[in-house]
Amino acid sequence: MNSNKSPLVTVLMPVYNAGIYLEEAINSILKQTFTDFEFLIINDGSTDNSLETIKSFDDKRINLINNKENLKLIKCLNLGLQISKGEFIVRMDADDISLPTRIEKQVNFLISNPEYGLLGSWFEDFGDNINNQLVKYSSDDATIRIKHLHQTHISHPTAVIKKDIIQINNIHFDESFVHGEDYDFWVRMSQFCKISNFPEMLVKKRDHPKNITNQYAQSMDATCTKVKQYQFKKMGVELNHIQTDLYTRFADPEWHFNDIELDMLEDLLNKVILANDKSAFVPINEFRKYISEKWFHLCYHNNKIKNQGFKRFHRAPFSKYYNLNTVSKLKFRIKSAIAN
């Protein structure tokens, strides 16, 4: 990297007691096919051998910040955003592995498609005592926005951020959304740019007992509920915790709703469609189709409502947005009839 000019990319990696996995994570960045980057490593007061592991690497691209005390992840992330030199910020976790072409492919996509400001990728969940799983998140901007109404659809350690968008719009990781700060960040950033996932597995995401997802599941659920409610408020409808949970179960999806829950859900779905028709918080036509199609499958597969499924589906005013062909309609009628 030429010391007289800023690098195109900053790789941002906070570290706290990651010694057992850290060497592999660092090597996966230093061996990237793309080389014009600074590797900003923030050691957040580690008490293991993490600092010694970082210092064992002799590479001028490494910029080590050594916190004397543990500031926690969100403060480290915001510090990294503030002092980063690159036009693009590549997130990296200290227990994960980036494949060699990761930065090259993601940065080239963002350069070639300037309307996009946030890009994740497919990833592989791996670790001891688990079955490795390839996770293929959607690449479609509209789909991701709709998915974000009930869960994050960009995995944090796969993310690449265009820095000028967060600078111009004063976006940072919010400490009031601890253990879900990335979900909140993606949602707010998506209001100013298009978002996508690169359709290849570029990161191996390690699953182990000490990672945040496993340690703080309850706190993450509470934070994610806040992010969901924020989005629906921006859409134009305020949801309480029961309604938020109901929508999440519907979108997840879950087929097991009783009659009372189905009445509540039908009313809720009609409200959110009408609100979005006015605000266009997510793409209108895509959202109508998404809701109506999921409603069809819920009515079709829910054994608790038995012969009422066909009537339930058509009673909803938004059922008109799902194009049910003649064969499917006949199968649905037959299924409802034999359920008596």
BELHUGI-V904060 format. One record per backbone hydrogen bond with DSSP energy under -1.0 kcal/mol. CO is the residue of the C=O (numbers start at 0). NH is the residue of the N-H. E is the energy in kcal/mol with one decimal. If there is no record, write none. Layout:
{{CO,NH,E} {CO,NH,E}}
//
This chain:
{{1,4,-1.4} {7,86,-1.4} {7,87,-1.8} {8,37,-2.2} {9,89,-3.0} {10,39,-2.3} {11,91,-2.0} {12,41,-1.7} {14,43,-3.3} {17,20,-1.8} {17,21,-1.8} {20,24,-1.7} {21,25,-2.8} {22,26,-2.5} {23,27,-1.7} {25,29,-2.4} {26,30,-1.6} {28,31,-1.8} {34,36,-2.1} {35,8,-1.4} {37,10,-3.0} {38,62,-3.0} {39,12,-2.6} {40,64,-2.9} {41,14,-2.9} {42,44,-1.5} {42,66,-2.5} {48,52,-2.2} {49,53,-2.4} {50,54,-2.4} {53,56,-1.6} {58,61,-1.9} {60,38,-3.7} {62,40,-1.8} {64,42,-2.6} {71,75,-1.7} {72,76,-2.7} {73,77,-2.5} {74,78,-2.3} {75,79,-2.5} {76,80,-2.5} {77,81,-2.1} {78,82,-2.2} {79,83,-1.4} {86,162,-2.5} {87,9,-2.8} {88,160,-2.7} {89,11,-2.8} {92,95,-1.5} {96,203,-3.4} {98,101,-2.2} {99,32,-2.5} {100,104,-2.5} {101,105,-2.4} {102,106,-2.7} {103,107,-2.0} {104,108,-1.7} {105,109,-2.0} {106,110,-2.4} {107,111,-2.2} {108,112,-1.5} {112,115,-2.2} {114,193,-2.5} {116,161,-2.6} {117,195,-1.9} {118,159,-1.8} {119,197,-3.0} {121,201,-1.9} {122,134,-3.5} {123,204,-2.7} {124,132,-2.1} {125,206,-3.6} {126,129,-1.0} {132,124,-2.9} {134,122,-1.8} {139,143,-2.4} {140,144,-2.2} {141,145,-2.1} {142,146,-2.8} {143,147,-2.4} {145,148,-1.3} {146,149,-2.2} {146,150,-1.8} {154,157,-2.2} {155,158,-1.9} {158,90,-2.7} {159,118,-2.2} {160,88,-2.9} {162,166,-2.0} {163,167,-2.6} {164,168,-1.7} {165,170,-2.3} {173,176,-1.9} {176,179,-1.8} {179,183,-2.0} {180,184,-2.0} {181,185,-2.9} {182,186,-2.0} {183,187,-2.3} {184,188,-2.6} {185,189,-2.3} {187,190,-1.0} {188,191,-2.1} {193,116,-2.3} {193,117,-1.0} {195,119,-2.5} {197,121,-1.5} {197,199,-2.0} {199,121,-1.3} {201,98,-2.8} {202,123,-2.2} {203,96,-2.3} {204,125,-2.2} {207,210,-1.8} {210,214,-2.1} {211,215,-2.6} {215,219,-2.5} {216,220,-2.0} {217,221,-1.8} {218,222,-2.2} {219,223,-2.8} {220,224,-1.9} {221,225,-1.4} {222,226,-1.8} {223,227,-2.4} {224,228,-2.5} {225,229,-2.2} {226,230,-1.9} {227,231,-2.2} {228,232,-2.1} {229,233,-2.1} {230,234,-1.9} {231,235,-1.5} {231,236,-2.7} {239,243,-2.6} {240,244,-2.4} {241,245,-2.2} {242,246,-2.6} {243,247,-2.2} {244,248,-2.5} {245,249,-2.0} {246,250,-2.5} {247,251,-1.6} {248,253,-1.2} {254,256,-1.4} {257,261,-2.5} {258,262,-2.1} {259,263,-2.2} {260,264,-2.9} {261,265,-2.8} {262,266,-1.9} {263,267,-2.4} {264,268,-3.0} {265,269,-2.0} {266,270,-1.9} {267,271,-2.4} {268,272,-2.1} {269,273,-2.2} {270,274,-2.5} {271,275,-2.4} {272,276,-2.2} {274,278,-2.3} {275,279,-2.8} {282,286,-2.1} {283,287,-2.4} {284,288,-2.3} {285,289,-2.4} {286,290,-2.6} {287,291,-2.5} {288,292,-2.5} {289,293,-2.1} {290,294,-2.4} {291,295,-2.0} {292,296,-2.1} {293,297,-2.3} {294,298,-2.6} {295,299,-2.3} {296,300,-2.4} {297,301,-1.8} {304,307,-2.8} {305,308,-1.5} {307,311,-3.2} {308,312,-2.4} {309,313,-1.9} {310,314,-2.0} {311,315,-1.1} {315,318,-1.8} {317,320,-1.6} {318,321,-1.8} {321,323,-1.5} {324,328,-2.5} {325,329,-2.2} {326,330,-2.4} {327,331,-2.2} {328,332,-2.2} {329,333,-2.5} {330,334,-2.7} {331,335,-2.2} {332,336,-2.3} {333,337,-2.6} {336,339,-1.2}}
//
